[in-house]
Amino acid sequence: MIENRPPSKHLILIVSDELNSVNAMGRATRALLDVLESKGAAAIDSVDCCDAESLLSSEPSIDCLILDWDMGGDEEHAQAQALVFHARTRNEKMPIFLLAERRDASSIPLEVMERVDDFIWLLEDTTRFVAGRVEAAIVRYRAQLYPPFTKALAEFSQVYEYSWHTPEYS
């Protein structure tokens, strides 16, 4: 479990075997990780799908999965597909982003496309723009987690006002 993380901080799992590579994709992935952390997110990085699957199983507070479609270097993308399917069995609504190259988009199977929320063309967009899209997806995801009254209580707890009654909700 990830300890000592404020509950308001987003927890993002980035899975890419390019994280330690000295190439354009490795630099762009690390830059995305840095920008997300500078925006206040906590990021867990993983270079292995088995490790990522364990993290998804043991850490229920992960708010988003960013997955490199080319994990493992296999032509069938079996590891990436398996991780997407595993993530969806654990959480149906958590945002999942695929890191891919635009030329790969047409070869992504329909079953995978139906289970991911968005694609990141990391070498074509700025890291700040991509980080903003990820952050917006997490905000939308978190907004639908609670029923109305619980959501109102959670928001009220962040106001720090003296009050002797419960908040209004709609």
C-alpha positions in Angstrom: 0.0 0.0 0.0 1.0 3.6 -0.6 1.5 5.2 2.8 1.6 8.9 3.8 -0.3 10.1 0.8 -3.0 12.8 1.4 -6.4 11.5 0.3 -6.8 14.5 -2.1 -3.7 13.5 -4.0 -4.3 11.6 -7.2 -2.5 8.3 -7.5 -1.5 7.3 -11.0 0.1 4.1 -12.2 2.4 4.5 -15.2 3.4 1.3 -16.8 6.1 1.5 -19.5 9.2 -0.5 -20.2 10.6 2.7 -21.8 10.8 4.5 -18.5 14.5 3.8 -18.1 15.3 4.0 -21.9 17.5 6.8 -23.2 15.3 7.5 -26.3 12.5 9.9 -27.2 9.7 7.7 -25.7 11.6 7.2 -22.5 12.3 10.9 -22.0 8.7 11.8 -22.9 7.3 9.2 -20.4 9.6 10.5 -17.6 8.7 14.1 -18.4 5.0 13.2 -18.2 5.6 11.5 -14.8 7.4 14.7 -13.6 4.7 17.0 -14.8 2.0 14.9 -13.1 3.9 15.0 -9.9 4.5 18.7 -10.2 0.7 19.1 -10.5 0.3 17.3 -7.1 -0.3 13.7 -8.2 1.5 10.8 -6.7 2.8 8.5 -9.4 3.9 4.9 -9.2 6.0 3.7 -12.1 6.4 0.2 -13.3 8.4 -1.3 -16.1 6.7 -4.7 -15.9 3.1 -5.8 -16.5 3.2 -8.5 -13.8 4.3 -5.9 -11.2 1.6 -3.5 -12.4 -1.1 -6.2 -12.1 0.0 -6.8 -8.5 -0.2 -3.1 -7.8 -3.7 -2.9 -9.3 -4.8 -5.8 -7.1 -3.3 -4.5 -3.9 -3.8 -0.8 -4.2 -7.4 0.2 -4.5 -6.7 3.9 -4.4 -5.1 4.0 -7.8 -7.1 6.7 -9.7 -5.7 6.1 -13.2 -3.7 3.7 -15.3 -1.4 4.9 -18.1 -0.2 1.9 -20.1 2.4 1.6 -22.8 0.7 -0.4 -25.6 4.1 -1.8 -26.7 4.9 -3.4 -23.3 7.0 -6.5 -23.6 7.9 -5.8 -27.3 5.6 -8.6 -28.5 3.7 -8.1 -31.8 0.5 -9.4 -30.2 0.6 -6.9 -27.3 -0.6 -9.8 -25.1 0.9 -8.3 -21.8 -0.8 -4.9 -22.4 -4.1 -6.5 -23.3 -4.0 -8.7 -20.2 -3.3 -5.7 -18.0 -6.2 -3.7 -19.5 -8.6 -6.7 -18.9 -7.3 -7.2 -15.4 -7.7 -3.5 -14.6 -11.3 -3.6 -15.8 -12.1 -6.6 -13.6 -10.8 -4.6 -10.6 -12.4 -1.3 -11.5 -14.9 -0.7 -14.3 -14.7 3.1 -14.2 -11.0 4.0 -13.5 -9.6 6.0 -16.4 -7.2 4.0 -18.5 -4.9 5.7 -21.0 -2.9 3.8 -23.7 0.5 5.3 -24.6 0.7 4.5 -28.3 2.0 5.8 -31.6 -0.7 7.1 -33.9 0.2 4.5 -36.5 -0.6 1.7 -34.0 -4.2 2.9 -33.4 -5.8 1.0 -36.2 -4.2 -2.3 -35.0 -5.6 -2.1 -31.5 -8.3 -4.8 -31.0 -11.9 -3.6 -30.5 -12.0 -5.5 -27.1 -9.2 -3.3 -25.9 -10.6 0.0 -27.4 -13.9 -0.7 -25.6 -12.1 -0.9 -22.3 -9.7 2.1 -22.4 -10.8 5.7 -22.0 -8.3 7.6 -24.2 -5.1 7.4 -26.1 -1.9 9.4 -25.5 0.2 10.3 -28.5 3.1 11.2 -26.2 5.5 12.2 -29.0 2.9 14.4 -30.6 1.4 16.4 -27.7 3.1 18.4 -25.0 3.5 16.7 -21.6 1.5 19.6 -19.9 -1.4 19.0 -22.3 -1.4 15.3 -21.7 -1.1 15.7 -17.9 -4.1 18.1 -18.0 -6.1 15.4 -19.9 -5.1 12.8 -17.3 -6.0 15.1 -14.4 -9.4 16.0 -15.9 -10.2 12.3 -16.4 -9.3 11.6 -12.7 -11.5 14.6 -11.6 -14.5 13.2 -13.6 -13.8 9.7 -12.2 -13.6 10.8 -8.6 -16.8 13.0 -9.0 -18.9 10.0 -9.8 -17.5 7.7 -6.9 -19.8 8.9 -4.1 -23.5 9.2 -3.8 -24.8 12.8 -3.5 -24.9 13.1 0.3 -21.5 11.5 0.8 -20.1 13.7 -1.9 -21.5 16.8 -0.2 -20.0 15.7 3.1 -16.6 15.1 1.6 -16.7 18.5 -0.1 -17.9 20.1 3.1 -15.0 18.6 5.1 -12.6 20.5 2.8 -14.2 23.9 3.6 -13.1 24.0 7.3 -16.0 26.2 8.5 -17.6 26.2 11.9 -21.0 24.6 11.4 -23.4 22.6 13.5 -25.4 21.1 10.7 -24.9 18.9 7.7 -24.4 20.4 4.2 -27.1 20.7 1.6 -26.9 18.5 -1.4 -28.9 18.2 -4.6 
